[in-house]
Amino acid sequence: MSTQNLIIYKFTSLYHILEELGLDLNFKITFVDSENSLKDKVKNLDSYLVISNKKYSNIVNQVILDNVPINIFKLVEKINIEFLKLKFNSQSEVKIKNYTIDLNSREMLINKIKLKLTEKEINTITYLSKVKEPVSIDELQEKVWSYQSNIETHTVETHIYRLRKKIFNTFNDNEFIISKKNGYQIK
């Protein structure tokens, strides 16, 4: 797991308070006082949160503390919640081929073009992307739809057909899900 980095930007008094509590916190604290220092600091960090006392338009993952004084325990709780949100958001995106699949918004994206997907479509795509060999209809019925394989149904074929058509109509990609004689595959 990557270290969570709290960067205090131009807020010296807050840095000194949190530095004193440092041993009791589950994130690393750093102080920066210039925009260049900030850019250098965040460049190589996976997980960071910047706290400042005013909004800076060029800073992402920022918490603004403009209503001080604040209870220090509430502040630490707010920081932890923000780190949880960042972690949740970073785990919500999956790269498959050249596409980004946003699991939270259930969208497939490439070059700012978005396609809204259903939960079953997302589950189908993520399942197919994890398996290197073609996946049989029976396996998809069992793993994605939770059907027993001895039931006669064309649910999988119909869903895959509609999903492939949706992807083709939006992205002009006929090769995202490949149909093989022994099943379906994303490679």
Steps between C-alpha positions, in 0.01 A plus 500: 500500500633842412575755770245773545665840482350810654654815359444821692520787253572849636335421833790499747301492824304194392820322401651554847186372673480187285875444526462477878230237455705322231550172685126457545410561133487246220632730229828673425501880545703744291505879486554696179485875451536545126313378197819354348571304818145371494524388136830324571356332809183360342666394175612161635226433754221248452279616784504856623272763641582871514367717781507876467310795637368615163400350166773465238360411159809309389500259797316169487411289804466811711324573828449865584494603865347842488290466812751490785535430784404136454499211744820308427327162535233605250777614267682167524170321438435719195849428366451125546164517321659689210773235472232229496319682218823525302569132549144409396522715187840364402371143526193575293679527167610194306705512181397245237669525163499874418185563702440618854212334678365712784338252737331771710327687219473185284654665198744389235724782373757570235608840363225681695232280340282332763270201486259434786489131599273288714627314803481167311697650211768622741510159669526324164783724379699475824455122515607453136798731547638294790499172311762431231309223319158523331217473754214263423136603513445254786781658702362852442151381598639360823754769594331821378129413492500235777298262283549126505655373179232237436233769444430569131530877452639746252552776757877504464499502121238777494687714753835454325341580163344822636819597685715448190251704294505781761880509499511496121241780469685722750867419435490333157683205659395157381796326667447583868316177581597225262270209430682166475356155437555409867384831655569871529826679567656841556867506405 
